[in-house]
Amino acid sequence: MASDPDLKRKVRSDYINRRMTIATISQVRGVSQATISRWKKSAKSDGDNWDMLRSASIIAGEGIETVVSTVVEDFMIMAEAVLEEIKHGELSVADKVKHLVAIADAMTKMTSSAGKLAPTISEMGVAQDVMRHLLEFVREEFPHHAGVILEIIEPFGERLAGLYHS
């Protein structure tokens, strides 16, 4: 089964065109994650780069904003994992500081690049941040208006999402 060319084509298509994760494909197709990873690595060495084709498929179908959003999301997940290791790991204080500085630098560069490549994602992030600060302000300074502002913010958030949808 693991050498079935038709199965390999289906796995490749699931990864590139349907953007399924290797773990999901493994469950759906009944092929181990290790086998799929080997197929992917072997294909890349033969000039068939599944990751590059996957990105090209996303750009062609949904645009650069989707690719940037996915990359930023993956980066944030990895950054969270590193932060957890910094908090709970066995690192020295000096190493913790070094890693925090590296994460901060990487995050600044990621944010800048994402904003340049996909400005609507950056604009939507700013809009969401402004809404969050407005809610905090009302809760602190005008708590008796909190219910009203929540009633207004929810439909306004939907309007913003429509305005900044790529």
C-alpha atoms as an extended CHARMM CRD file, in Angstrom:
* protein
*
       166  EXT
         1         1  MET       CA              0.0000000000        0.0000000000        0.0000000000  PROA      1               0.0000000000
         2         2  ALA       CA              2.7690000000        2.4600000000        0.8820000000  PROA      2               0.0000000000
         3         3  SER       CA              4.2440000000        2.1700000000       -2.6310000000  PROA      3               0.0000000000
         4         4  ASP       CA              0.9290000000        2.5990000000       -4.4910000000  PROA      4               0.0000000000
         5         5  PRO       CA              1.4950000000        5.4550000000       -7.0150000000  PROA      5               0.0000000000
         6         6  ASP       CA             -2.1990000000        6.3720000000       -7.0060000000  PROA      6               0.0000000000
         7         7  LEU       CA             -2.1410000000        6.7220000000       -3.2160000000  PROA      7               0.0000000000
         8         8  LYS       CA              0.9680000000        8.9320000000       -3.4460000000  PROA      8               0.0000000000
         9         9  ARG       CA             -0.8140000000       11.1610000000       -5.9810000000  PROA      9               0.0000000000
        10        10  LYS       CA             -3.8490000000       11.4410000000       -3.6840000000  PROA      10              0.0000000000
        11        11  VAL       CA             -1.6570000000       12.2710000000       -0.6830000000  PROA      11              0.0000000000
        12        12  ARG       CA              0.2300000000       14.8740000000       -2.7470000000  PROA      12              0.0000000000
        13        13  SER       CA             -3.0410000000       16.4160000000       -3.9420000000  PROA      13              0.0000000000
        14        14  ASP       CA             -4.4670000000       16.4800000000       -0.4150000000  PROA      14              0.0000000000
        15        15  TYR       CA             -1.3670000000       18.3160000000        0.8060000000  PROA      15              0.0000000000
        16        16  ILE       CA             -0.9990000000       20.7740000000       -2.0750000000  PROA      16              0.0000000000
        17        17  ASN       CA             -4.5360000000       21.4590000000       -3.2630000000  PROA      17              0.0000000000
        18        18  ARG       CA             -6.6800000000       20.7080000000       -0.2360000000  PROA      18              0.0000000000
        19        19  ARG       CA             -4.0540000000       22.1060000000        2.1760000000  PROA      19              0.0000000000
        20        20  MET       CA             -4.5110000000       19.2440000000        4.6120000000  PROA      20              0.0000000000
        21        21  THR       CA             -1.8930000000       18.6750000000        7.2870000000  PROA      21              0.0000000000
        22        22  ILE       CA              0.2850000000       15.5870000000        7.1630000000  PROA      22              0.0000000000
        23        23  ALA       CA             -1.4040000000       14.3550000000       10.3550000000  PROA      23              0.0000000000
        24        24  THR       CA             -4.8600000000       14.6970000000        8.8060000000  PROA      24              0.0000000000
        25        25  ILE       CA             -3.8070000000       13.0410000000        5.5450000000  PROA      25              0.0000000000
        26        26  SER       CA             -2.3010000000       10.2090000000        7.5760000000  PROA      26              0.0000000000
        27        27  GLN       CA             -5.6220000000        9.5640000000        9.2800000000  PROA      27              0.0000000000
        28        28  VAL       CA             -7.7280000000        9.9650000000        6.1360000000  PROA      28              0.0000000000
        29        29  ARG       CA             -5.5230000000        7.8840000000        3.8290000000  PROA      29              0.0000000000
        30        30  GLY       CA             -4.2380000000        5.3460000000        6.3670000000  PROA      30              0.0000000000
        31        31  VAL       CA             -0.5800000000        6.1380000000        5.6760000000  PROA      31              0.0000000000
        32        32  SER       CA              1.8700000000        6.8840000000        8.4620000000  PROA      32              0.0000000000
        33        33  GLN       CA              3.0870000000       10.4450000000        8.9090000000  PROA      33              0.0000000000
        34        34  ALA       CA              6.6570000000        9.2040000000        8.5480000000  PROA      34              0.0000000000
        35        35  THR       CA              5.8570000000        7.6680000000        5.1380000000  PROA      35              0.0000000000
        36        36  ILE       CA              4.1730000000       10.8600000000        3.9260000000  PROA      36              0.0000000000
        37        37  SER       CA              7.1430000000       12.9100000000        5.1150000000  PROA      37              0.0000000000
        38        38  ARG       CA              9.5170000000       10.5530000000        3.2560000000  PROA      38              0.0000000000
        39        39  TRP       CA              7.4290000000       10.8500000000        0.0700000000  PROA      39              0.0000000000
        40        40  LYS       CA              7.4380000000       14.6450000000        0.4110000000  PROA      40              0.0000000000
        41        41  LYS       CA             11.2170000000       14.7510000000        0.9870000000  PROA      41              0.0000000000
        42        42  SER       CA             11.8810000000       12.3650000000       -1.8910000000  PROA      42              0.0000000000
        43        43  ALA       CA              9.6570000000       14.3910000000       -4.2260000000  PROA      43              0.0000000000
        44        44  LYS       CA             11.5210000000       17.5740000000       -3.2520000000  PROA      44              0.0000000000
        45        45  SER       CA             14.8850000000       16.0100000000       -4.0680000000  PROA      45              0.0000000000
        46        46  ASP       CA             13.4040000000       15.0850000000       -7.4850000000  PROA      46              0.0000000000
        47        47  GLY       CA             12.3480000000       18.7110000000       -8.0710000000  PROA      47              0.0000000000
        48        48  ASP       CA              8.7130000000       18.3600000000       -6.9460000000  PROA      48              0.0000000000
        49        49  ASN       CA              8.5570000000       20.7690000000       -4.0060000000  PROA      49              0.0000000000
        50        50  TRP       CA              5.1630000000       20.2000000000       -2.3630000000  PROA      50              0.0000000000
        51        51  ASP       CA              5.4890000000       23.2160000000       -0.0620000000  PROA      51              0.0000000000
        52        52  MET       CA              6.2600000000       25.6030000000       -2.9160000000  PROA      52              0.0000000000
        53        53  LEU       CA              3.3570000000       24.2160000000       -4.9640000000  PROA      53              0.0000000000
        54        54  ARG       CA              1.0620000000       24.4750000000       -1.9480000000  PROA      54              0.0000000000
        55        55  SER       CA              1.9400000000       28.1660000000       -1.5260000000  PROA      55              0.0000000000
        56        56  ALA       CA              1.4910000000       28.8020000000       -5.2400000000  PROA      56              0.0000000000
        57        57  SER       CA             -1.9070000000       27.1020000000       -5.1110000000  PROA      57              0.0000000000
        58        58  ILE       CA             -2.9980000000       29.2840000000       -2.2040000000  PROA      58              0.0000000000
        59        59  ILE       CA             -1.7740000000       32.4610000000       -3.9030000000  PROA      59              0.0000000000
        60        60  ALA       CA             -3.5360000000       31.5460000000       -7.1310000000  PROA      60              0.0000000000
        61        61  GLY       CA             -6.7590000000       30.6110000000       -5.3750000000  PROA      61              0.0000000000
        62        62  GLU       CA             -7.0300000000       32.9700000000       -2.4400000000  PROA      62              0.0000000000
        63        63  GLY       CA             -4.2790000000       35.5440000000       -2.7630000000  PROA      63              0.0000000000
        64        64  ILE       CA             -1.1510000000       36.5220000000       -0.9050000000  PROA      64              0.0000000000
        65        65  GLU       CA             -3.0990000000       37.5780000000        2.1990000000  PROA      65              0.0000000000
        66        66  THR       CA             -3.9770000000       33.9450000000        2.9070000000  PROA      66              0.0000000000
        67        67  VAL       CA             -0.3480000000       32.8640000000        2.6130000000  PROA      67              0.0000000000
        68        68  VAL       CA              0.8590000000       35.7010000000        4.8300000000  PROA      68              0.0000000000
        69        69  SER       CA             -1.8670000000       35.0090000000        7.3660000000  PROA      69              0.0000000000
        70        70  THR       CA             -0.9100000000       31.3250000000        7.5040000000  PROA      70              0.0000000000
        71        71  VAL       CA              2.7880000000       32.1250000000        7.9100000000  PROA      71              0.0000000000
        72        72  VAL       CA              2.0790000000       34.6510000000       10.6650000000  PROA      72              0.0000000000
        73        73  GLU       CA             -0.2060000000       32.1740000000       12.4380000000  PROA      73              0.0000000000
        74        74  ASP       CA              2.4590000000       29.4290000000       12.2650000000  PROA      74              0.0000000000
        75        75  PHE       CA              5.0920000000       31.8830000000       13.5110000000  PROA      75              0.0000000000
        76        76  MET       CA              2.9350000000       32.8770000000       16.4820000000  PROA      76              0.0000000000
        77        77  ILE       CA              2.3750000000       29.2250000000       17.4240000000  PROA      77              0.0000000000
        78        78  MET       CA              6.1300000000       28.6070000000       17.3480000000  PROA      78              0.0000000000
        79        79  ALA       CA              6.8170000000       31.8080000000       19.2980000000  PROA      79              0.0000000000
        80        80  GLU       CA              4.3470000000       30.6980000000       21.9840000000  PROA      80              0.0000000000
        81        81  ALA       CA              6.1260000000       27.3310000000       22.2520000000  PROA      81              0.0000000000
        82        82  VAL       CA              9.4860000000       29.0920000000       22.6570000000  PROA      82              0.0000000000
        83        83  LEU       CA              8.0210000000       31.4150000000       25.2970000000  PROA      83              0.0000000000
        84        84  GLU       CA              6.7020000000       28.4250000000       27.2250000000  PROA      84              0.0000000000
        85        85  GLU       CA             10.1610000000       26.8600000000       27.1100000000  PROA      85              0.0000000000
        86        86  ILE       CA             11.6800000000       30.1290000000       28.3280000000  PROA      86              0.0000000000
        87        87  LYS       CA              9.1900000000       30.2910000000       31.2160000000  PROA      87              0.0000000000
        88        88  HSD       CA              9.3760000000       26.6880000000       32.3100000000  PROA      88              0.0000000000
        89        89  GLY       CA             12.6680000000       25.4040000000       30.8700000000  PROA      89              0.0000000000
        90        90  GLU       CA             16.0260000000       24.9530000000       32.4750000000  PROA      90              0.0000000000
        91        91  LEU       CA             17.6570000000       27.9440000000       30.7650000000  PROA      91              0.0000000000
        92        92  SER       CA             19.9330000000       30.3880000000       32.5280000000  PROA      92              0.0000000000
        93        93  VAL       CA             18.7190000000       33.9530000000       32.9450000000  PROA      93              0.0000000000
        94        94  ALA       CA             21.2030000000       35.1050000000       30.3030000000  PROA      94              0.0000000000
        95        95  ASP       CA             19.8840000000       32.5310000000       27.8210000000  PROA      95              0.0000000000
        96        96  LYS       CA             16.2980000000       33.4860000000       28.6150000000  PROA      96              0.0000000000
        97        97  VAL       CA             17.0820000000       37.1390000000       27.8800000000  PROA      97              0.0000000000
        98        98  LYS       CA             18.9160000000       36.1720000000       24.6740000000  PROA      98              0.0000000000
        99        99  HSD       CA             15.9080000000       34.1410000000       23.4690000000  PROA      99              0.0000000000
       100       100  LEU       CA             13.4300000000       36.8730000000       24.4060000000  PROA      100             0.0000000000
       101       101  VAL       CA             15.4380000000       39.4340000000       22.4410000000  PROA      101             0.0000000000
       102       102  ALA       CA             15.5670000000       37.0830000000       19.4580000000  PROA      102             0.0000000000
       103       103  ILE       CA             11.7850000000       36.5140000000       19.5920000000  PROA      103             0.0000000000
       104       104  ALA       CA             11.1100000000       40.2360000000       19.8780000000  PROA      104             0.0000000000
       105       105  ASP       CA             13.3630000000       40.9290000000       16.8880000000  PROA      105             0.0000000000
       106       106  ALA       CA             11.7870000000       38.1590000000       14.8290000000  PROA      106             0.0000000000
       107       107  MET       CA              8.2800000000       39.3360000000       15.7380000000  PROA      107             0.0000000000
       108       108  THR       CA              9.1050000000       42.9080000000       14.6980000000  PROA      108             0.0000000000
       109       109  LYS       CA             10.4540000000       41.6880000000       11.3660000000  PROA      109             0.0000000000
       110       110  MET       CA              7.4800000000       39.3360000000       10.8430000000  PROA      110             0.0000000000
       111       111  THR       CA              4.9780000000       42.1050000000       11.5860000000  PROA      111             0.0000000000
       112       112  SER       CA              6.7230000000       44.5280000000        9.2620000000  PROA      112             0.0000000000
       113       113  SER       CA              6.9510000000       42.0070000000        6.4260000000  PROA      113             0.0000000000
       114       114  ALA       CA              3.3620000000       40.8780000000        6.8510000000  PROA      114             0.0000000000
       115       115  GLY       CA              2.1650000000       44.4790000000        6.7940000000  PROA      115             0.0000000000
       116       116  LYS       CA              4.0620000000       45.1440000000        3.5710000000  PROA      116             0.0000000000
       117       117  LEU       CA              2.9350000000       41.9580000000        1.8320000000  PROA      117             0.0000000000
       118       118  ALA       CA             -0.6640000000       41.9890000000        3.0170000000  PROA      118             0.0000000000
       119       119  PRO       CA             -1.6900000000       45.4520000000        4.2010000000  PROA      119             0.0000000000
       120       120  THR       CA             -5.3110000000       44.4680000000        4.8730000000  PROA      120             0.0000000000
       121       121  ILE       CA             -4.1690000000       41.9730000000        7.5010000000  PROA      121             0.0000000000
       122       122  SER       CA             -2.1470000000       44.7110000000        9.1870000000  PROA      122             0.0000000000
       123       123  GLU       CA             -5.0500000000       47.1800000000        8.9520000000  PROA      123             0.0000000000
       124       124  MET       CA             -7.4810000000       44.6610000000       10.4190000000  PROA      124             0.0000000000
       125       125  GLY       CA             -5.0680000000       43.9980000000       13.2780000000  PROA      125             0.0000000000
       126       126  VAL       CA             -4.9050000000       47.7100000000       14.0560000000  PROA      126             0.0000000000
       127       127  ALA       CA             -8.7070000000       48.0020000000       13.8690000000  PROA      127             0.0000000000
       128       128  GLN       CA             -9.1260000000       45.0720000000       16.2770000000  PROA      128             0.0000000000
       129       129  ASP       CA             -6.5550000000       46.5600000000       18.6360000000  PROA      129             0.0000000000
       130       130  VAL       CA             -8.3530000000       49.9270000000       18.6300000000  PROA      130             0.0000000000
       131       131  MET       CA            -11.6560000000       48.1880000000       19.4120000000  PROA      131             0.0000000000
       132       132  ARG       CA            -10.0390000000       46.2810000000       22.2900000000  PROA      132             0.0000000000
       133       133  HSD       CA             -8.6140000000       49.5210000000       23.7350000000  PROA      133             0.0000000000
       134       134  LEU       CA            -11.9770000000       51.2540000000       23.3710000000  PROA      134             0.0000000000
       135       135  LEU       CA            -13.6700000000       48.4530000000       25.3200000000  PROA      135             0.0000000000
       136       136  GLU       CA            -11.0340000000       48.6420000000       28.0650000000  PROA      136             0.0000000000
       137       137  PHE       CA            -11.4110000000       52.4170000000       28.2330000000  PROA      137             0.0000000000
       138       138  VAL       CA            -15.1970000000       52.2420000000       28.5490000000  PROA      138             0.0000000000
       139       139  ARG       CA            -14.9930000000       49.5090000000       31.2030000000  PROA      139             0.0000000000
       140       140  GLU       CA            -12.5310000000       51.5810000000       33.2560000000  PROA      140             0.0000000000
       141       141  GLU       CA            -13.8720000000       55.1070000000       32.7630000000  PROA      141             0.0000000000
       142       142  PHE       CA            -17.5790000000       54.5960000000       31.9890000000  PROA      142             0.0000000000
       143       143  PRO       CA            -18.5410000000       51.1830000000       33.4060000000  PROA      143             0.0000000000
       144       144  HSD       CA            -22.2430000000       52.0620000000       33.3110000000  PROA      144             0.0000000000
       145       145  HSD       CA            -21.9620000000       52.2260000000       29.4750000000  PROA      145             0.0000000000
       146       146  ALA       CA            -20.2250000000       48.8590000000       29.0710000000  PROA      146             0.0000000000
       147       147  GLY       CA            -23.4040000000       47.0490000000       28.0400000000  PROA      147             0.0000000000
       148       148  VAL       CA            -24.2170000000       49.6580000000       25.4120000000  PROA      148             0.0000000000
       149       149  ILE       CA            -20.7270000000       49.6760000000       23.9220000000  PROA      149             0.0000000000
       150       150  LEU       CA            -20.7610000000       45.8740000000       23.7050000000  PROA      150             0.0000000000
       151       151  GLU       CA            -24.1010000000       46.0620000000       21.8950000000  PROA      151             0.0000000000
       152       152  ILE       CA            -22.5450000000       48.4690000000       19.3670000000  PROA      152             0.0000000000
       153       153  ILE       CA            -19.1000000000       46.8440000000       19.0700000000  PROA      153             0.0000000000
       154       154  GLU       CA            -20.3250000000       43.4060000000       17.9740000000  PROA      154             0.0000000000
       155       155  PRO       CA            -22.1160000000       44.5100000000       14.7800000000  PROA      155             0.0000000000
       156       156  PHE       CA            -19.4100000000       47.1140000000       14.1580000000  PROA      156             0.0000000000
       157       157  GLY       CA            -16.7880000000       44.3390000000       14.3550000000  PROA      157             0.0000000000
       158       158  GLU       CA            -18.6630000000       42.4780000000       11.6200000000  PROA      158             0.0000000000
       159       159  ARG       CA            -18.6630000000       45.6360000000        9.4980000000  PROA      159             0.0000000000
       160       160  LEU       CA            -14.9010000000       46.0300000000       10.0210000000  PROA      160             0.0000000000
       161       161  ALA       CA            -14.3140000000       42.4270000000        9.0270000000  PROA      161             0.0000000000
       162       162  GLY       CA            -16.2040000000       43.1060000000        5.7950000000  PROA      162             0.0000000000
       163       163  LEU       CA            -14.2420000000       46.3020000000        5.1300000000  PROA      163             0.0000000000
       164       164  TYR       CA            -10.8540000000       44.6490000000        5.6050000000  PROA      164             0.0000000000
       165       165  HSD       CA            -11.6780000000       41.3330000000        3.9570000000  PROA      165             0.0000000000
       166       166  SER       CA             -9.2780000000       40.9400000000        1.0840000000  PROA      166             0.0000000000
